[in-house]
Structures are given as C-alpha cells and as structure tokens.
Amino acid sequence: MRSTRFQPDPLDHALIDFNSGSQPFHAAAVGIILNESYSGCALVFRTTETLKQGQIIRVQVGRLGMMSAQIIWAQVLEENLLKVGLEFLD
C-alpha cells in the first residue's frame, strides 16, 4: 500500500552512504528530496556507484537522523544521475 507523500521542507537534502555495514556513517553523495512519506522517500542524486533494487544503504534525510533504507526502485535519468525510491528500515 502506498503511503501519503508530502513535499520536503525547502532547502532540505539527503546524505547518502552506500555502505550498510557497521562502519561510521560516511556521506558519499548528496541528494535532492523529491517527496517523503513516513515509510520512505524519493531522491535524485549524482553517483558513479552501481545500485540495484533491494540493496541496503544508509541515509540522512532532511532533519532526520541516519537510518538504513532499502532501494525499492531506481531509474537512470542520465549518465551518473539516478532517481531512486527508498523504504526506511529503522
């Protein structure tokens, strides 16, 4: 079931760590938040990482703390520019 989406606060952004392990959080990319819900969000960001559906990453979205998230879908917009849908796991 799809959750209600809402617009992010102006100037909010997401920090993305492509590692899901126990290492300290290390932002490897900064994303634009397209929309948010209580269960996830959609982001656009530039990366050279190969990401796939089902992959677990860590994100810090807006003023929220760091949390694990699963990539539900990913769309290549142009070379090294991705649009992804994330489901929060924490």
C-alpha angles and dihedrals in degrees: 000000000000116000123226109272125217135184119259122244113271113273093013115137139177129243114212129204112187092202118087096188133103096275117117114277110274117183108222096171141020119221138198111236109230096180140339139210134176089263102041150322146236119241139182118207143153118246143146090212118114106235127186139191111274095025116139117226135161124245141178108207118195111307094343120110124251114291140169117256137182122225105239096178138355130197125190108224095180136329109319092355116109137182112203139180115217132195114207113234100187 
